[in-house]
Amino acid sequence: MTKLYILTLFLIFSFSSSSQTFRIYTAKANGNWSNAATWNSVVRTDNVQKNKYIIPASFTVVTAANYDYTTLGDVEVVVAGTLRLVVNTIFALTSNSTIDIFPDGEIQSVGASAIFIANSLKYISFGARTLSGPAYTDITIPGFANFTTLTSQMISFAGVLKDNVVSLTWTAGGESDYRRFEIEFSSNGSDWKSIGSVDASTIPTPQKQYNFSSRYTGSRSYYRLKQWSVTGGYLFSQTVLVDDGAAKLKVYAADRKINIQVDGQNGNAMVVKLLDLNGFVLQSRTVDPSVTRVSIDVSSFKTGTYIVHVTDQKKLQTVQRVMIF
């Protein structure tokens, strides 16, 4: 009992989000949540004001029935592996917490257990039960929202740099399915933070254009959209890179051809891919840096919508839907 009390105090002081230094805890082995040796810890650098707990794929973290999880403060829990709730576990988190179950992740119960965010019941089990991802919950969502049924309505997304301001524009259809677009920024393409949001139109239309402006940081700037549905699920858009040294692309269809025009000096070989809406690559080619125009013959393709993906894996990247008539 004395050892458990000392361990609990240690975890409270180690994991509490009341400190101004927030951390990312990643499971480094199978183990118990309440065991500090289960987690690898690094300082969080994306300015999100809460701790984050990640269970990677192939790892299982087991809860403790007598642990008070509210002492963690507001947290993000990401389950790519397995979170196993032992009998009588009350996995209760504070109001600004989130739980994100990745596609191959799962929460397992072996007996009576429950998950709460504040006073909102998100999950309950009276015996063996498995909740598989992808699924997500926060204080606003009843239970867990399974967002596999969401379909991306993003038609185009682009960023333009002018006078030290990045102007982001995107066109989306079926906005009645969406609640808002959250704009996220990254300086390295992997660590993201939210910089604003735009409410989605409540009027169903074939397509609608949205805009958002952000001051340019003077370095490579990555942007993406987190598209929140009215049911609480979400999807990420493609990533857009804005760089004052990057070339600009124009993609359009004409005369049964898809044309890609490069404006400016790119300096890198480009990879151009044409995909269908299921993500199957129909054509792929590598283009020499000196080429400023690419035409793809689609005369044998059926009428419909296709996806063009262009990247040089350095400065240049765009993804755009194109309609072939």
N, C-alpha and C positions, 0 to 999 in steps of 0.2 A: 504494500500500500504506500509506504514511504517513497519507494522508487517511482511508482506511478505518479505520485503527487509532484515529485521533483521534475519528472519528464514533462508533465503537463505544464508546469511553470516555465520550463525551458522553451517549449513550443509556443506558448503564449507570447513570450518576449521575442522569440525568433521570427514567428510568422505573423505577428499582429501588424495590421496595416495602419496603425495609429502613428507609426514612424513616418517621417518625411522621405525616407529612402525606401522605395518600393522595389520588389524583387520578383524574378521569375524562378519558380521552383520546378525542375524537371525530374521526373522519376528516373533514376539510373539503374534500378533493378526492381524485381518483384519485392514487395514489402508492405508494411503497415503504414497507413497515412500518418499516424502519430509518432512514427519513428523518424527522427531527423536524418538517419543514415539512408533512408529511402530516397532522399531528394538531393539533387545538385542545385546550387543556388548561385545566381548572378544578379547584379544590379540591373534594374529595368531602365532603359535609356529612351523609351518612346514617349515619355511624359504622361503616360496614363497613370492616374492616381489610385492605383490599387495593385495588390499582388496578383500574380498569375501562377496557376498550377497546371502542369502539362503531364499527362500520362501517355507516353509514346506507344506506338503500335508494338505488340508482342509483350508489353509489360502489364502486370496486374497489381493494382494498389488496393489493399483491403482496409476498410474502415474499422474504427473502434466504437463499440456500442456506447461507451461511457464518456466519449469525448465531446466537448462543447464546441461545435464548429463555428458558432457566432463569434468566438474569440479571434477568428482569422480576419474579421472585418470584411469590407467589400472586396470580393475576389472575382477573378475569371478562372473558371475551371474548364480545361480542354481535355476531352477524353478521346484519344486516338487508339488506345489499348482497351483495358478493362478496369472499371471501378466496381469493386465487389462490396456490397452492403451486407454485413453480417447481421444476425438476428438482433432485433431491438435497436438498430441504428436509426437515429434521427439526424439526417444530414441536413441541418438547418443553417442557411446562410443569410447574411444581412441583405437589406433591400436593394442595394445597387450591385448585387452580384449576378453573374451569368454562368450558365453551364452550356457548353457546346460539345455535342457528340459528333465526331467525324464519321464518314461513311463506313469505316470498318471498326469503329469503336462501339462499346456497349457498356451499359450499366447492368450488373447482375445482382439479384436478390436471392438469398437462400432461406429467408423466413420473413417474419414481420419486420418491415422497415418503411421509411418514408423520406421524401425530400421536400424541404420547404425553402422558399425564399421569402423572408420576413414571415408574415402570417399566411402566405399563399401556398396551398398544398400543390405540388407539382407532380408527385409520383407517390404511389403507395403500393405495397405488396404484402400479402398475407402468406406467401409461400414462395416457391421457386418461380422466378420471373426474370426475363431479359428484355431490356429496352435497347434496341439497336439504332445506330445512327444511319443517315444524318438526322440530327434533331437538335433543337435549341430551346432554351427557356430563359426568361428574365421575369422581373416583377410584373410586367404588363401582359404576359402570355398565359392563358389557362393551360396547365399541364406543359407538355413539350410540343413544339411545332415541328412537324416533319416537313422539310422543305424540298423533298424530292419531287413533289408535284409542281413546283414552280418552273416556269419556262421563261427563258430570257427574252424580253421584248426590246432589248437594246438593238437599235438599227445602226447607229454610228456613235463614236466617241472620239473627240480630238482635242488637242491643246495647242494654242498659238501664243507665242511670246512676242510682245510688242511693248516698247517703252517700259521695260522692266516689270510688266504685269503679264501673268499667265491667264489667258481667257480659255476656259474649258467650255465646250459645247457638246451636247449629246442629244440624240433624237431617239425617242422611245415610243412604242405603241402599246395599247392595252393598259394605260396607266391606272385604270380603275382597279387593277389587281394590286397596285402598289401604294404604299403609304408615304414613303419619302425616299430620296436619294441622299445617302451620306457620302460626302467627299473625303477621301483619305489620301494622305501625302506620305511619301517616303524619300529619303535622300540616297538610299542604297538599293531599293527594290525589294527589301525583305522586312524591314521594321516599319510599321505603319502607324499613323496617328490620324484621328479625325480632325478636319479643319473647318467643317461646316456641313450644312445640309440644305436641301431644297425639297419642299413638299411636292408630291406628285399631283398631277391634275386629277380631279374627281370626275371629270367629264370624259367618257369613253370617246376616243378619237383614233383614226388609223395611225397617226403619229403626231408627236408634239416635240418641239425643240426646247431645251433648257440651257441655262447659262450660269456660270459661276466664275468669279475672278479671284485670283490670289497673287500676292506680290512674289516676284521671282527671287529666289534665294542666292542667285549668282553661281549655282552649281547644277549638276544634273538633278532633275526633279521628276519623280515618278508620281502619277496620280491614278486612282481607280475609284469606282463607284460601288458602294455597298447598297444594293437595291432591296429595301425592306418591303415585304408584302403586308397586306392588311391583316393576315393571319399570324404575323410574327416571324415568318421565315425570311430568309434573305439569300441573295446571290451576289457574287462579285462580278463586275464587268471585267473586260480586258484591261491591261495596264497600258497607260500612255506615258511616254517619256518625253519631257520637254528639256531641250538643251540648246543654248544659243549657237552651238556648232553643228547641230543636226540639220540634215536636209528635210525638206517638207514634201509630203506626198499628196497627190490627187488621184483618187480612184473613181472610175466611172465606166459605165457600159454603153456601147454604141455599135451598131451594125454587127450584132452577134459576136462582139469581142469585148473583153474586159481590159481596159487600158489603165496603166499605172504611170503617172507622170512624176518625175523627180525634179523638184525645184531646189537648186542650190548644190553645193559640193558635199557629197556624202563621204567619199574616200574609202568606203568599205564595200566588199561584195555583199549583195543582198540575197536573201532566200525568199522566194515568192511561192506561196502555197494557195491553192484553190481547194476549198472544202465544201461539202454539203452540210445541211443543218444538223446532221447526226455526228459531225466531226470527222467524217471519212475524207482522207486526202485524195482528191481527184487528180490533181497535177501538182508537181513541185519542181522548181528549177532554181539554179543559182545564177545570179546576174552579175556581170563584171562591174566594177566601180565606175567605169567610164560611161555606162549605159544610163541614159536619162529617161527612156521611155520603154515600157514593156507592154506587149499586147498578147493576150491569151485568147486563142480561138475557141469559142464555145458554141460553134454552129451546130454541133452534134448533140448539145445538151438540151434537156427539156426546159420549158419555160418554168421559172421559179426563182427562189431566193438562194443565193450562194454566199459563202464567206471568203473574203480575201485576207490573207495574213502575210504581212511583209515585215522582215526584220533583218538587221545586219548583226544582231546579237551584241551590239555596243550602244550606239547612239539612237538608232532608228527603229521604231516599231509602230505598226498600226494594224488594227483589225477592223474590217468594215464589211457590212452586208451590202450585196449588190443584187439587184433584180435583173434577170435576163428575160427578155420578152421574145 
